[in-house]
Amino acid sequence: MAPAFRFRPISHSWIAIHPEPKGVIQFMGGAFFGTFPTVFYRYFLRCLFNEGYTIIALPFRFSFRHWDIAVELLREQAVLRKELSTITGNAFYQEQANYCWLGHSLGCKYIALLECLSGDLGKQAVALDHAGLKEASILSQPSLLVAPDISDTESAIPVKAIARFLDRAGLGVQPTRRQTQDLIEGSRLFNLTAVISFDKDTIAGSAVEPKPGEKPQEESDVFWLLQLLRGRHYPLMTVELPGKHLEPLGVRVGDYIVDLNPFDKFIKPLTGRRLEEYAAKFLMQLWLRQNGLAEPTKTHPSPLARKSPGSLTSSSKLAARPDQAQSDSRV
């Protein structure tokens, strides 16, 4: 009998506890929809639960102070590690390396800031010791970013004049897109990171270089991030799938997925949907990379996935390499 997929409130999160977890996914969605993750992302999270993961759905918090939210996510993780260990009697939940991060849209920015906080540059930007989190980091934890949106004030407030006024007054989003990009560029980490993007995403952008007249490269967050991360120590795991920015949203109704958003797909057959398959695949490969057990599959962006959504992108076989195990595989 399949385990029951049921969320329960613990601390400030909603958690679906798997009876035999192989990992813990900490999920944060985008603005508005991420406020109710157990509703709007239900099908996506259910599929990952069925893969054997305990799911922590972290409700989205709207704020212009993104550093504060990132620090609160670290606080919440510390609380939940103790709470889950106590509730289940399973020491599995005490191990920080058993946790990973999954974000969609603006939720990815908070995860990227957590990654930066795990390095020296980030700790210079935010004094974690004042928050009682001096030793906190996500150094050994994989991250999967879906349609990452490195939002700034103009993303939150569509009226540019007002957004620019707030920025000049020091009341806008902190850190800005440019500041966040600088932090990511200056970090030696992001080696346990994978990216899934969508070919018709007009918010986060896509893997295709923007055409003249479209968003500048530095404002197409997906394109900018993919170009940067391809230069890291490990080959980047990424794929671009058919769909729009809100592709992860939806609940299952029969053989269809309904995303409760009339401005997106609204209702669509499940046939040919590959998001959950790739998310589970990438997470497994990141766990292997984390433990030094295999060189992960290297996938390629949009062309293959777009032309043949019914088949996986080309990949190499996983080769066991226990000799490469190391205590910190992010560096």
C-alpha positions, 0 to 999 in steps of 0.5 A: 500500500502506498504511503499516505500523502498528507501534510501536517503543520510543524513549526512554520511549515507544512510537512508530509512525512514519508515512512521510509525517507531517502531524503528530505526536500525543503520546497519554496515556491514563488510569490503568491502561489508559494503562500499556499504550496500544499494547494498550488504545487500539490501534484508536483510535491505528491510525485516527489513524495511518491519517490520516497522523500519527506516534503517540507513545504515552506510557505512563501513570505513577501518581503523586500528584505530577502536576506532576512527571509534566507536567514529565517529559512536556516532557523526553520531548518534547525527547528525542523531537524529536531522536531522531525527527529522527535516526532518520528524517533528517526535519527535520519532527520538529524543529519544535515546532509539528508536535506536538499532544497527545491525552489520555483521562481522567486523561491530560487533566489532565497535558496541562492542566497542560502548558498552564498551564505555558506561561503565566506563572501556571503558571511561577510554580507550578513552577520549570521552570528548575530542571528544565532546561526554562526555555524549554519550553512547548506554546504552539503545540501543539493539544490534544484532550481526550477525557473529561477527568478532573481527578483528585484523591486521592479519585478515586485512593483510593475510601475517602474517610477515607483520601484525606482523611487523605493530603490533610491529611498533605500526601501526597495528589494535587498539584495538587488538582482545585480547584488545577488548576481555579484554574490553568485559570481563571487562564490566558489560553491553551487556545485550541487546545483541543477536547473530546470527551465521552460522554453516559453518562460517570459518571467525568468527567461529561458536557456536561449540567448535573448534576441535584440529588443528582448530582455538584456542577458543579465535580466534573463535570469535563466540564461545568465545563470546557466552561462555562469554555472557551466563554468563550475567544477562539475558539469551542470545538470540542466534541461529546458522543457516545454512550458511557461513559468508557472508549469510546476503549479497544478492539482491532478484531476483524472488524467489532467492537471489543473493549475488554477490559473486562467492566465497559464495552461489552466488545464492540460493532459498529463500525457507528455509531462516530464517535469516531475521525472526530471526533478526526481532524476536530478535530485538522485544525481545530486545525491550521488554527486554529494556522496562522491559515488558517481559523476552525474549525467550531463544533460543539455538545454532546450533543443532536445527536450523541445523537439522530443518531449517524450524522450529524455535528453542524451546522457552518459552512464553513471559510473561509480567513483568512490575514490572521489568521495570527499567531505565537502563536495560543493567546493 
